């Protein structure tokens, strides 16, 4: 396919092709201008050689229909789909931003707040796609676009499939091998949990600066995904919070049954962690009988060990002292809602299995109680000492008959840093010698200066609660409202101070909350009887950009507006869809369409298998007669690529492919007509 041959052309009398902005295995993406709505768009045109293949055409249009069925702020929008003699193409939103991969390369290891900010938005996009039966199959940083306002959009559903199709891994679906799930690597069935695995890998890379698996070849990396056993993120970045590490590792479980059952369940845990970054989770694995809080524990991070919860629930285990006040009922309601989600989605738990587990649990509990009673008959009991105000080091030196476990730390205005704030059991309570006492340790007074987080698109309540938790006084939080065409009503559009700036507890913080798009009413002009071009220009000058046309047979001259959908000279919102009926003349009109002549072009596409011993991204060159005719950027892990060899004459053409300055392969092709 000659990528330049579309540049300058006007597709369907609407989309002016301006330049190439990307290439893929099935299509080429162009920057274009929509002349009806006067806006820049991206047009994805199916390659010519695939236009002749009905299977590829069906896949291309399945992609279009699948993506067009979705409407979400974190997914690249599809505006139009067309099948015409000129080309098969889809029209998409043109993104002004960089890929998450480029962002990561620029910033290096991200902090946990940035990681969570991006991951939540990707998760929301996946939740929406999965609800429409669409699995992305190629989630990686290269397919996530970061906009200037900090929001992200998931792009390139080019290899997404409908889950009902049950398709397995193909060459086109492989994507980047560093992010594929084990079932994709094995060519097994792929579902929504495969996307969650890939999201976990992306989060792993954001927090550590490297993917969990690497190797000398794509096959070697794929095998590592299949075998599992990635290093814990905290071993590479000790600053990662324990709860976030648990979320990452749960989503990266090799067995899909042990991952999150849905994006909604994963988003729930990310939201819970965002509200309480010191928390840990208590997942119960019915196949091993182990809770994930213990399984994913880092050596230096103490974890509470509550009794295993029922197999049908994944409860939140906050690492708080048991002496603290109970949580408000609102948190209990949140937990109930999450439990309901998990219970509904764990349909694979069978009644017989539950019955066996319950019986076994009853027997074990009975034996444990019996043993405890026998042991306690001769055990020494002591009074729990008062530990408040002491440091852990002082306690360990003074009291050798108890074990102290630090379960949390918190700010305290009067108790110095490192000293115990509270304990459980309380002082003077009767305990067994050698018992464990849990304590909460002071972090000292709350700092006077805090760093403002990126709270754009959060709800007003979540934003206010978060600021108060940082130490900002509620009286210093001012809420203002403004219109926004990009942020949903009730969600934050901007803040002052902005994200990254320092704030003090006495500083005024202003939050702007969206009222939704501003309604602009204009008087609709009468365009009946005008030519189509004049009508569109007249409507645009009056603010009406959302115009569609409906061609009909008529005795009126061709391209004349016969009628308009809304009454002229009335006021309407400028976003109102205006439909114009346009005359195409009578069916016996024999006026021939204009003919466009092209110089003859002969071409042939060659598939080149790339070396598997090249590390990192690199360039590949196509050379003909010693001259470089095309240089292509190759992403690490890519197995093969296609080069199109063109010429103005038929015949045999000798070519060479060079990789990193060295000859990789050579061959010859027979040029034929490019149909």
Secondary structure, 3 states (H helix, E strand, C coil): CCHHHHCCCEECCCEEEEEEEEECCCEEEEEEEECCCCEEEEEEEECHHHHCCHHHHHHHHHHHHHHHCCCCCCECCEEEEEECCCCEEEEEECCCEEEHHHHHHHHCCCCHHHHHHHHHHHHHHHHHHHHCCEECCCCCHHHEEEECCCCEEECCCCCCEEHHHCCECCCCCCCCCCCCCHHHHCCCECCHHHHHHHHHHHHHHHHHCCCCCCCCCHHHHHHHHHHCCCCCHHHHCCCCCHHHHHHHHHHCCCCHHHCCCCHHHHHHHHHHHHHCCCCEEECECCCCCCEHHHHCCCCCCCCCCCCCCCCCCCEEECCCCCCCCCCCHHHHHHHHHHHHHHHHHCCCCCHHHHHHHHHHHHHHHHHHHHHHHHHHHCCCEEECCCCCCCEHHHHHHHCCCCEEEEEEEECCCCCCCCEEEEEECCCCCEEECCCEEEEEEECCCCCCEEECCCCCCCEHHHHHHHHHHHCCCHHHEEEEEECCCCCCCCEEEEEECCCCCEEECCCCEEEEEECCCCCCEEECCCCCCCEHHHHHHHHHHCCCCCEEEEEECCCCCCCEEEEECCCCCCEEECCCCEEEEEECCCCCCCCCCCCCCCCCCEEEEEEEECCCCCCCCEEEEEEECCEEEEEEEECCCCCEEEEEEEECCCEEEEEEEEECCEEEEEEEEEEEECC
